[in-house]
C-alpha cells in the first residue's frame, strides 16, 4: 500500500486495484474474495481508498462468481459494506 501511495493521483488507486485483483487471482479456490475484502478492511486505508477498494473488490466478485454466490457473499458483509455491492 505504501508503494501505491507514492504514485501520483489516479495511479495510486490503479495500483490498489491491481493489488485487489492479485489477491483475487491468487486466493484460495472458492474463497478468493476473503483476502481481498480483508485488505479493504485494513484500518490504514484512507476513506477514499477503502471505498474504492470495497467497490472494486465487490464488483469483481460479481464477475468471479455466479450471481447467486455473489449475492450470498454480499449478504455476509456489514450493512455499510453492502452498499458497495453491485446492484
C-alpha positions, -999 to 999 in steps of 0.1 A, spaced: 0 0 0 28 24 8 42 19 -27 8 27 -42 6 59 -22 39 71 -37 23 72 -72 7 104 -84 -30 109 -85 -51 84 -103 -22 59 -105 -24 54 -67 -59 39 -69 -50 19 -101 -22 4 -80 -46 -5 -53 -69 -21 -79 -40 -42 -91 -34 -54 -56 -70 -64 -51 -71 -83 -84 -39 -101 -74 -55 -112 -42 -85 -125 -61 -64 -143 -87 -41 -160 -63 -65 -166 -34 -77 -200 -21 -101 -215 -46 -137 -208 -37 -129 -181 -12 -106 -158 -32 -127 -128 -22 -119 -131 15 -83 -119 13 -93 -90 -9 -121 -79 15 -98 -83 45 -73 -60 27 -102 -35 21 -109 -36 59 -74 -27 69 -76 4 92 -46 20 75 -67 27 44 -80 62 39 -117 66 34 -112 71 -3 -90 40 -5 -115 19 15 -145 30 -6 -126 24 -38 -113 -10 -25 -147 -23 -15 -164 -10 -47 -137 -27 -68 -135 -60 -48 -172 -64 -46 -177 -55 -82 -151 -81 -91 -169 -107 -70 -198 -104 -94 -175 -114 -123 -157 -142 -104 -187 -160 -91 -223 -168 -101 -249 -142 -94 -263 -164 -66 -228 -167 -49 -221 -130 -53 -254 -122 -36 -245 -146 -8 -211 -130 -3 -227 -96 -2 -252 -108 24 -222 -117 46 -209 -81 46 -217 -54 72 -246 -31 64 -222 -4 54 -202 -27 32 -233 -40 14 -238 -5 0 -208 -12 -23 -222 -44 -37 -232 -41 -73 -269 -39 -79 
